[in-house]
């Protein structure tokens, strides 16, 4: 949609037919933000009065309404010589093929299934007006017989309206399918990733450990890591600061490993890393790099010191994987004990910069 066409459509009058005050307010606000003139009818009968008194550029109606539903309202608008040229867009949570047939039979020009994205609705309106400008004159109607669910349906419509209606329904189906794919992918991601840090979670780590045990990627080094003083930061600075500290720890770990390494957050302040095809010498170099990253993090203007405890062990065959994991965990806790000893000796510097 070009900006020139959008400017031509600005100021056009749209009648909203919606019995829900919340939905009516939402649509009214959305259309006004997009520079349409808006009137609201809370029922089909009120809408008919508005439309026949001064035909608008467009009617947007909910389908499910008491007394007169959107299908009947559309049929009455199209049957009245004063308003039969007014395009009607139907909004509905219904999604069966027969709902589309009913929309075509009543003369609707466009069909949009709830829930919909704001941009999707506005784009549909712009496209509807654009098609009208391309074909301003009357187009002869055709009669079509359609079989659906073992039942014959007769539809009378001009080809342009029929194509616009069907394409809009198809576009809505594609849009909804894309949204479902996004939700599916996000659910998959959440099943294997930690939402706070974006790292892998415990379930993925356990699966990867099992996979390594069935493969030939030995030696495998395992590094256990733990954030020091997280409880102190949470208690003194709040959980937002604690979450920030966890994310900083995750950044340190992410920046220190290879793409093939598996970095996972397995608990509140606990992390574990799998390094396939990495012996103890490689693990030792990684620990040195991690210490440098921690030191760099403490150059930032933070209200606490960043401190992580580490432990590393190496498995040379699949039977050594579980013992190596336990050993890395033991060494990490030993390192953590040493940090606590230093904390007692220098309480103002570790881990929350004088906060207690």
C-alpha positions in Angstrom: 0.0 0.0 0.0 1.5 3.3 -1.2 1.5 6.4 1.0 -0.5 8.2 -1.7 -3.3 5.7 -1.5 -3.3 5.8 2.3 -3.6 9.6 2.1 -6.6 9.3 -0.2 -8.3 6.9 2.2 -7.6 9.1 5.2 -10.8 10.6 6.5 -13.1 8.0 5.1 -16.1 7.1 7.3 -16.3 3.6 8.8 -19.2 2.3 10.9 -18.3 -0.3 13.6 -21.0 -2.7 14.6 -20.0 -4.4 17.9 -22.1 -5.2 21.0 -19.0 -5.6 23.2 -18.0 -2.2 24.6 -14.4 -3.4 25.0 -14.1 -4.6 21.4 -15.9 -1.5 20.1 -13.5 0.8 22.0 -10.5 -1.1 20.7 -11.6 -0.9 17.1 -12.6 2.8 17.4 -9.2 3.7 18.8 -7.4 1.6 16.1 -9.2 3.2 13.2 -9.0 6.7 14.5 -5.2 6.3 14.9 -5.2 5.3 11.2 -7.1 8.6 10.3 -10.5 7.1 9.6 -13.7 8.8 10.7 -15.5 6.4 13.0 -19.1 5.8 14.2 -20.1 3.0 16.5 -23.3 1.0 16.5 -24.0 -1.4 19.4 -26.6 -3.5 17.5 -27.5 -4.4 13.9 -30.7 -2.3 14.1 -28.7 0.8 15.1 -26.2 0.1 12.3 -29.0 0.0 9.7 -30.2 3.4 10.8 -26.7 4.9 10.5 -25.9 3.2 7.2 -29.2 4.1 5.4 -29.2 7.7 6.7 -25.6 8.3 5.4 -23.9 5.4 3.7 -20.3 5.1 5.0 -17.2 4.0 3.1 -17.2 0.7 5.0 -19.1 -1.3 7.6 -17.1 -3.5 10.0 -19.4 -5.9 11.9 -19.0 -8.6 14.4 -20.8 -11.8 13.4 -22.0 -13.0 16.8 -24.5 -10.4 18.1 -27.9 -10.8 19.8 -31.2 -10.0 17.9 -29.5 -9.5 14.6 -26.2 -11.2 13.7 -23.6 -10.0 11.3 -24.8 -12.2 8.4 -28.4 -10.8 8.6 -27.1 -7.2 9.0 -24.9 -7.6 5.9 -27.8 -9.1 3.9 -30.1 -6.2 4.8 -27.4 -3.6 3.9 -26.9 -5.2 0.5 -30.6 -5.6 -0.1 -31.3 -1.8 0.4 -30.8 0.3 -2.7 -29.5 3.2 -0.5 -26.6 1.1 0.9 -26.1 -1.9 -1.4 -22.7 -0.5 -2.6 -21.3 -0.2 0.9 -18.6 -2.8 1.5 -19.0 -5.0 4.6 -16.2 -6.6 6.5 -17.2 -9.4 8.9 -15.2 -10.1 12.0 -15.7 -13.5 13.7 -14.2 -16.2 15.9 -16.0 -18.8 13.7 -13.7 -20.7 11.4 -15.7 -23.4 9.7 -16.0 -23.6 5.9 -19.7 -23.1 6.1 -19.1 -19.8 7.9 -17.4 -18.6 4.7 -20.3 -19.8 2.6 -22.7 -17.9 4.8 -20.5 -14.8 4.4 -20.6 -15.1 0.6 -24.4 -15.7 0.6 -25.1 -12.6 2.7 -23.0 -10.4 0.4 -20.0 -9.7 2.6 -16.9 -8.3 0.9 -14.3 -9.4 3.4 -14.0 -11.9 6.2 -11.5 -11.7 9.1 -11.1 -14.3 11.8 -10.5 -13.4 15.4 -8.0 -13.0 16.9 -6.3 -10.8 14.4 -3.3 -8.5 14.5 -3.9 -4.7 14.2 -1.7 -4.4 11.2 -3.5 -7.2 9.5 -6.9 -5.5 9.9 -5.7 -2.2 8.7 -4.0 -3.7 5.6 -7.2 -5.6 4.8 -9.2 -2.3 4.9 -6.6 -0.6 2.7 -6.7 -3.4 0.2 -10.5 -3.4 0.1 -10.6 0.3 -0.8 -7.8 -0.1 -3.3 -9.7 -2.8 -5.1 -12.8 -0.6 -5.2 -10.7 2.2 -6.8 -9.5 -0.2 -9.5 -13.0 -1.4 -10.3 -15.3 1.5 -9.5 -18.2 0.4 -11.8 -20.9 -2.3 -11.5 -19.7 -5.8 -12.4 -22.4 -8.3 -13.5 -23.1 -11.0 -10.9 -22.8 -14.7 -11.6 -24.5 -17.6 -10.0 -22.4 -20.4 -8.6 -23.3 -23.8 -7.2 -20.9 -25.1 -4.6 -20.9 -28.5 -2.9 -19.7 -28.5 0.7 -20.2 -31.1 3.4 -22.5 -33.1 1.0 -24.7 -30.1 0.6 -25.3 -27.8 -2.4 -25.0 -24.0 -1.9 -26.0 -21.4 -4.4 -24.0 -18.2 -4.3 -24.7 -15.0 -6.3 -21.8 -12.6 -6.5 -19.9 -10.5 -8.9 -16.5 -12.0 -9.7 -14.5 -9.2 -8.1 -16.3 -9.5 -4.7 -16.0 -13.3 -4.9 -12.2 -13.1 -5.5 -11.7 -10.4 -2.8 -13.7 -12.5 -0.3 -11.9 -15.7 -1.1 -8.4 -14.2 -1.2 -9.1 -12.4 2.1 -10.2 -15.7 3.7 -7.1 -17.5 2.3 -4.8 -14.7 3.5 -6.4 -15.0 7.0 -5.8 -18.7 7.0 -2.2 -18.2 6.0 -1.7 -15.5 8.6 -3.2 -17.8 11.3 -1.0 -20.7 10.2 2.1 -18.5 10.5 1.1 -17.5 14.0 0.6 -21.1 14.9 4.1 -21.9 13.6 5.5 -19.1 15.7 3.8 -20.4 18.8 4.9 -24.0 18.0 8.5 -22.9 17.5 8.4 -20.8 20.7 7.0 -23.7 22.7 9.8 -25.9 21.3 12.4 -23.3 22.3 10.9 -23.0 25.8 11.1 -26.8 26.2 14.8 -26.8 25.7 15.9 -23.2 26.8 16.0 -21.2 30.0 13.7 -18.2 29.5 15.8 -15.8 31.6 19.2 -16.4 30.0 18.3 -18.0 26.7 20.8 -20.8 27.5 19.9 -24.5 27.3 17.9 -25.9 30.3 18.4 -29.0 32.4 16.3 -31.2 30.2 18.3 -30.4 27.1 21.6 -30.9 29.1 20.5 -34.3 30.3 19.5 -35.3 26.7 22.8 -34.1 25.4 24.7 -36.0 28.1 22.9 -39.1 27.1 23.6 -38.5 23.4 27.3 -38.1 24.2 27.3 -41.4 26.0 26.1 -43.1 22.8 28.6 -41.3 20.6 32.4 -41.2 19.9 33.1 -37.5 20.8 35.6 -38.3 23.7 37.3 -37.0 25.6 34.5 -34.8 27.0 35.2 -32.2 29.6 32.5 -30.9 31.9 32.6 -27.6 33.7 30.3 -26.8 36.6 29.7 -23.1 37.5 27.9 -21.4 40.2 27.1 -17.7 40.8 28.6 -16.5 44.1 26.5 -14.4 46.4 23.3 -14.4 44.5 21.1 -14.6 47.6 23.0 -11.6 49.1 22.3 -9.6 45.9 18.6 -10.6 45.9 18.2 -9.8 49.6 20.0 -6.4 49.4 19.3 -5.1 45.9 16.2 -7.0 44.9 15.5 -9.8 42.5 15.8 -7.6 39.4 19.4 -7.1 40.3 19.8 -10.8 40.9 18.3 -11.6 37.5 20.8 -9.1 36.0 23.6 -10.9 37.7 22.5 -14.3 36.3 22.3 -12.8 32.8 25.8 -11.4 33.2 27.0 -14.8 34.3 25.3 -16.3 31.2 27.0 -13.8 28.9 30.4 -14.6 30.4 29.8 -18.3 29.8 28.4 -17.8 26.3 31.4 -15.7 25.2 33.9 -18.2 26.5 33.0 -21.4 24.7 32.9 -22.9 21.2 29.7 -23.2 19.1 29.7 -26.9 19.6 29.8 -26.7 23.4 26.6 -27.0 25.4 26.1 -24.2 27.9 23.1 -24.8 30.2 21.5 -23.2 33.2 20.3 -26.1 35.4 19.2 -24.3 38.5 18.8 -20.8 40.0 22.5 -20.0 40.2 23.9 -23.2 38.7 25.3 -23.7 35.2 27.0 -26.7 33.5 29.0 -26.9 30.3 29.7 -29.9 28.1 32.9 -29.7 25.9 33.0 -32.5 23.3 36.4 -33.5 22.1 38.1 -31.5 24.8 40.7 -32.9 27.2 41.8 -31.6 30.6 44.3 -29.2 29.0 41.5 -27.6 27.0 39.4 -27.4 30.1 42.2 -25.7 32.0 42.6 -23.1 29.3 38.8 -22.5 29.3 38.9 -21.9 33.1 41.7 -19.3 32.6 39.6 -17.6 29.9 36.5 -17.6 32.2 38.5 -15.9 35.0 39.5 -13.2 32.5 35.9 -12.7 31.5 34.8 -12.4 35.1 37.5 -9.8 35.7 36.3 -7.9 32.6 32.7 -7.9 33.9 33.8 -6.3 37.1 35.1 -3.3 35.1 31.5 -2.4 34.5 29.6 0.0 36.7 27.7 -2.5 38.8 26.5 -2.3 42.4 28.0 -5.8 43.1 31.1 -7.8 42.3 30.6 -10.6 39.8 32.0 -13.8 41.1 31.6 -17.4 39.8 32.9 -20.6 41.2 34.1 -23.3 38.8 35.0 -26.9 38.7 36.2 -29.0 35.7 36.6 -32.7 35.1 37.2 -34.9 32.0 35.7 -38.2 30.8 37.6 -40.4 28.4 34.8 -42.9 27.8 31.1 -43.1 28.3 31.3 -44.8 31.7 33.3 -41.8 33.0 30.6 -39.2 32.1 28.6 -39.4 35.3 31.6 -39.6 37.6 33.1 -36.6 35.7 29.9 -34.6 36.2 30.0 -35.4 39.9 33.7 -34.5 40.1 33.2 -31.1 38.4 30.4 -30.4 40.8 32.6 -31.3 43.8 35.5 -29.1 42.6 33.1 -26.3 41.9 31.8 -26.4 45.5 35.4 -26.6 46.8 36.1 -23.4 44.8 32.9 -21.9 46.2 34.1 -22.7 49.8 37.4 -20.9 49.0 35.5 -17.9 47.8 33.4 -17.8 51.0 36.6 -18.0 53.1 37.9 -14.9 51.2 34.5 -13.3 51.8 34.9 -13.6 55.5 38.3 -12.1 55.3 37.2 -9.1 53.1 33.4 -8.7 53.7 33.2 -5.2 52.2 34.5 -6.2 48.8 32.7 -9.5 48.2 30.2 -10.1 46.7 28.0 -7.0 47.0 30.4 -4.0 47.3 29.8 -3.2 50.9 26.1 -4.1 51.0 24.9 -6.4 53.8 
